[in-house]
Amino acid sequence: MHYIARIAATAAFCVASVASLRAQEVVKLGQIEAQTGPNTIYGWMGSQGVPIAVDEINKAGGFKVGDKTYKLELISLDTRGDPKEATIELKRLLEQDKARFVFGPFLSNVFVTVLPYAKQFDGKFLLLGGATRMHDFVGQPGHDFVIRTWNWDAGPSGFGERMVDYLIKTASPKKVAMLFQNDQGGKVLGEIYEPLFKAKGIETVTEYFEPGTKDFTPVLAKLAAFKADYLFPGYSDAPLYDIVRQATEGNFIRKFFLVRGSLGPGMKNKDGIEDYIVYVPKYFEDAEKISPKVKGFVEAYKAFYKREFPYDQAPLCSSSCYDHVYMLVAAMQRAGTVQDVGKIRTALLSFTYSGVWTIKFDQRGEQIFNFDIVHLKKGGELQITRVEP
Amino acid sequence: MTQVILGQFLNGIIVGTLYGIIALGVTLTFGITGIVNFALGQFMMIGAYAAWHLTDITHLPYPIAVALAVVIAGLAGLLSDRALFQFTRNNLVNGLLVSIGLISVIESGAMLLYTATPKNMDFVLSGAWVFGDITLPRMKVATFGVLVVVIALTWAALANTWLGRATRAYAQNPEAAALMGVNTQALQVGVSVYSCALAGLGGAVYASLYSLEPSMGALFILKGVEAAILAGVGNLAGALVGGVILGVTESIGSLFLPTAFRDAYGLIFLVAILLFRPNGLFGGQK
């Protein structure tokens, strides 16, 4: 009897050890975003939001898929916005770390560069990024790995289409001058919005500026000659602060329309502008007062980083960020696997997630989510319009 | 159109002085320590963030913030010289590598402290002077004035003081200068610190005009080096002229040609000058 008891105890110990090992199984989550460098703005919030969700899930004991409990391991790498760096990092994540889920990139030039390499792993991983250029590849044969985590601009559900409609409804402009950064992100904006404005009878002129430009006076002087009703500058806050300031200070133009970038440049120059219409995925200052989930995220951010909440950058958490970690976990649970990325992809595209944002994906794998149009007028008066595509 | 061109010509001169102050630091450092300090752009960033922090966060008056920012950049320069650059004197490659490494360290530090969110200083001197179609923001004009005065004073000091003469003597013949009683060690440290302080001043006035981000230094060090080469490395007054030529070329070029290639216009001009004058516009005049 004593012998049997010892065997039973040993067996129980082995079972407990295996169970313990199983309990420590991890799902690796990679991230390639620009955390430093001139185009940091777009990758920064994603790299801030994802660790909070990972920490929350792990602290809650992980998540169950079938009878196993998993924890998340985040490997967040800084691309610095450099496509070559990003390719090396993606190689590391896929080949060395064997990550099956990679968040990012938000930058189109980075995406276009990593694409040929990433294609070799189609069916073996998912790349969840916000890059505008990803739109061309979502749902295309051989590109099942591409999941785009941001609203597309054009089309019936397109946020850009809604923005232009809002602009026409509120201001009836005849001419719009566009000023974009000379890179993939800027070029794709030109490709989207030139025909979009033209289709609605609005004349446009487009200029591109060199990344890193600080003095926009010459190009603003050139655009002023076009006598545009609105200036549509893009696409990140770093140049926007300078463009808005120099455009108003130099008396070139005082009305702005933006689909990328934040409210910050308008607020900073609120006495110089006449009109500043901007696409804001979420106006957190307002949303945290009415949504417990938004308030919870703001509090979680403050507690995790022990600093003030970045209200100006937080709207960019609408792409490959906090919500998407929870969404991915939910998709794994629905699919009943952490390994079969095909099943997880199908599951991810099949439900609507209600978190900080209400997010769903279309059949191709492109995100659709609710957003705000913020209309800032001279002096700082704000008007928020909520849009549910 | 004439007024637009004139407006951009003036704008180019103003922007060019910012390139000029960095070029002055580049040319001074290279002449005395034998190092092309590519991290000078980061010292400019330190000056810019310090001025912004002291003005917008600590609420000090802007002129005091500028003075303190210059001191902070100078102290950072002293620290980098004692910790790093003193070991790379007259070794161009080592100095270059150390300065490139320093760029990442300083940039990451700024990112950690202030995040990537651009910082935009509250208006120090708002409004603009308008002459017909020409609009000149007051702060830009004030910045131009300050930088020109500082560059002129530096030039005058180098031409007319004992320390200035010692500096020039050292640049021409280090051994002879040492034999004549010049404390070469102190001179090298002093010039290194002064160059960083100049870059800090450039950053502090820059902060009142443009948005700040941790990576801002990269652009200006390139322009500074371009301006220094255009003038002829070692020519102090030429550094300002080189910066102004670069600024004007970019401004006027952007007006008539695609803005997307703005940086190229200055470079094309530089190459054209170097083809005919390999030592730069003022090369040979020490």
Boltz contact constraints between the chains, C-beta under 6 A:
constraints:
  - contact:
      token1: [A, 36]
      token2: [B, 111]
      max_distance: 6.0
  - contact:
      token1: [A, 37]
      token2: [B, 215]
      max_distance: 6.0
  - contact:
      token1: [A, 38]
      token2: [B, 215]
      max_distance: 6.0
  - contact:
      token1: [A, 40]
      token2: [B, 116]
      max_distance: 6.0
  - contact:
      token1: [A, 44]
      token2: [B, 116]
      max_distance: 6.0
  - contact:
      token1: [A, 182]
      token2: [B, 260]
      max_distance: 6.0
  - contact:
      token1: [A, 207]
      token2: [B, 259]
      max_distance: 6.0
  - contact:
      token1: [A, 208]
      token2: [B, 260]
      max_distance: 6.0
  - contact:
      token1: [A, 209]
      token2: [B, 259]
      max_distance: 6.0
  - contact:
      token1: [A, 210]
      token2: [B, 260]
      max_distance: 6.0
  - contact:
      token1: [A, 210]
      token2: [B, 262]
      max_distance: 6.0
  - contact:
      token1: [A, 210]
      token2: [B, 263]
      max_distance: 6.0
  - contact:
      token1: [A, 212]
      token2: [B, 219]
      max_distance: 6.0
  - contact:
      token1: [A, 214]
      token2: [B, 210]
      max_distance: 6.0
  - contact:
      token1: [A, 215]
      token2: [B, 15]
      max_distance: 6.0
  - contact:
      token1: [A, 217]
      token2: [B, 11]
      max_distance: 6.0
  - contact:
      token1: [A, 218]
      token2: [B, 8]
      max_distance: 6.0
  - contact:
      token1: [A, 218]
      token2: [B, 251]
      max_distance: 6.0
  - contact:
      token1: [A, 218]
      token2: [B, 254]
      max_distance: 6.0
  - contact:
      token1: [A, 218]
      token2: [B, 255]
      max_distance: 6.0
  - contact:
      token1: [A, 219]
      token2: [B, 254]
      max_distance: 6.0
  - contact:
      token1: [A, 219]
      token2: [B, 259]
      max_distance: 6.0
  - contact:
      token1: [A, 221]
      token2: [B, 4]
      max_distance: 6.0
  - contact:
      token1: [A, 222]
      token2: [B, 255]
      max_distance: 6.0
  - contact:
      token1: [A, 237]
      token2: [B, 118]
      max_distance: 6.0
  - contact:
      token1: [A, 238]
      token2: [B, 118]
      max_distance: 6.0
  - contact:
      token1: [A, 238]
      token2: [B, 213]
      max_distance: 6.0
  - contact:
      token1: [A, 241]
      token2: [B, 118]
      max_distance: 6.0
  - contact:
      token1: [A, 241]
      token2: [B, 120]
      max_distance: 6.0
  - contact:
      token1: [A, 241]
      token2: [B, 211]
      max_distance: 6.0
  - contact:
      token1: [A, 242]
      token2: [B, 210]
      max_distance: 6.0
  - contact:
      token1: [A, 242]
      token2: [B, 211]
      max_distance: 6.0
  - contact:
      token1: [A, 249]
      token2: [B, 128]
      max_distance: 6.0
  - contact:
      token1: [A, 249]
      token2: [B, 137]
      max_distance: 6.0
  - contact:
      token1: [A, 250]
      token2: [B, 135]
      max_distance: 6.0
  - contact:
      token1: [A, 251]
      token2: [B, 135]
      max_distance: 6.0
  - contact:
      token1: [A, 268]
      token2: [B, 120]
      max_distance: 6.0
  - contact:
      token1: [A, 313]
      token2: [B, 117]
      max_distance: 6.0
